[in-house]
Amino acid sequence: MEILMILVIGVLFTVATYMILTKSLLRVILGVVILSHGAHLLLLTMAGLNQGSPPLLGEDAASYADPLPQALILTAIVIGFGITAFMLVLAYQTYKVHKTDNFDELRGTEDD
């Protein structure tokens, strides 16, 4: 299962890198979102994909699941939603003012 997850993470990082390097502002934002999801999967995979009981007191189990990676990923998802919303608002305002989301057109020329 870890091999499959590593391949999925590699594909997500590759797609995210490609999208971040494009000239469209919306594609850059989507690339950042995909990159964050790849990082979440990487953290979960590196913590181990073992199964176990929840870490509750008074329960006798052979193995327990580690809740720390799950808590870190949940926190990162919430922060990522906030940052994504902020970037989308900035992109919308930029499009409203300049009528484009192309980075070459947003950069302008020295004559402007």
C-alpha positions in Angstrom: 0.0 0.0 0.0 2.9 2.4 0.7 4.2 2.0 -2.8 0.8 3.0 -4.3 0.7 6.0 -1.9 4.3 7.0 -2.9 3.3 6.9 -6.6 0.1 9.0 -6.0 2.2 11.5 -4.0 4.7 11.7 -6.8 2.0 12.4 -9.4 0.4 15.0 -7.2 3.8 16.8 -6.7 4.5 16.6 -10.4 1.1 18.0 -11.4 1.3 20.7 -8.8 4.8 21.8 -10.0 3.6 22.0 -13.6 0.6 24.0 -12.6 2.6 26.4 -10.4 4.9 27.1 -13.3 2.1 28.2 -15.7 1.2 31.7 -16.6 -2.4 31.7 -15.3 -3.1 32.9 -11.8 -5.9 30.4 -11.2 -3.7 27.5 -12.2 -1.1 28.6 -9.8 -3.6 28.7 -7.0 -4.9 25.2 -8.0 -1.3 24.0 -8.1 -0.7 25.2 -4.5 -3.8 23.4 -3.4 -2.7 20.2 -5.1 0.8 20.6 -3.6 -0.7 20.9 -0.1 -2.8 17.7 -0.6 0.3 15.9 -1.7 2.1 17.1 1.4 -0.8 15.8 3.6 -0.6 12.4 2.0 3.2 12.4 2.4 2.9 13.1 6.1 0.3 10.4 6.6 2.3 7.9 4.6 5.5 8.7 6.5 3.7 8.2 9.8 2.8 4.7 8.7 -0.3 3.1 7.3 -0.7 0.6 10.1 -4.1 -0.2 11.6 -4.8 -0.2 15.2 -7.3 0.7 17.9 -7.9 4.3 18.9 -5.7 5.4 21.8 -8.4 5.2 24.5 -7.7 4.6 28.2 -9.1 1.4 29.6 -9.2 -0.4 26.3 -6.9 -3.5 25.9 -5.6 -3.7 22.3 -2.5 -5.1 20.7 -1.6 -1.9 18.9 -2.7 1.7 18.9 -3.0 4.1 16.0 -0.9 7.3 16.4 -3.3 10.3 16.5 -0.6 13.0 16.0 -0.2 12.8 12.2 -4.0 12.9 11.8 -4.2 15.9 14.0 -1.4 17.7 12.2 -3.0 17.0 8.8 -6.5 18.1 10.0 -4.9 21.4 11.2 -3.1 21.8 7.9 -6.3 21.3 6.0 -8.1 24.0 7.9 -5.2 26.4 7.5 -5.0 25.5 3.8 -8.7 26.3 3.3 -8.2 29.7 4.8 -5.2 30.4 2.6 -6.9 29.1 -0.5 -9.9 31.4 0.2 -7.6 34.4 0.6 -5.7 33.6 -2.6 -9.0 33.2 -4.5 -10.2 36.6 -3.3 -6.9 38.2 -4.3 -7.1 36.6 -7.7 -10.7 37.7 -8.2 -9.8 41.3 -7.2 -6.8 41.2 -9.6 -9.0 40.0 -12.4 -11.6 42.6 -11.7 -9.1 45.4 -11.8 -6.8 44.2 -14.7 -9.3 42.1 -16.7 -6.8 39.3 -17.0 -5.1 36.5 -15.0 -2.1 36.1 -17.3 1.2 36.9 -15.5 2.8 38.3 -18.7 0.0 40.8 -19.1 -0.1 41.6 -15.4 3.6 42.3 -15.4 3.2 45.0 -18.0 5.9 46.8 -19.9 8.3 49.6 -19.1 6.3 52.0 -21.2 3.3 51.7 -18.9 
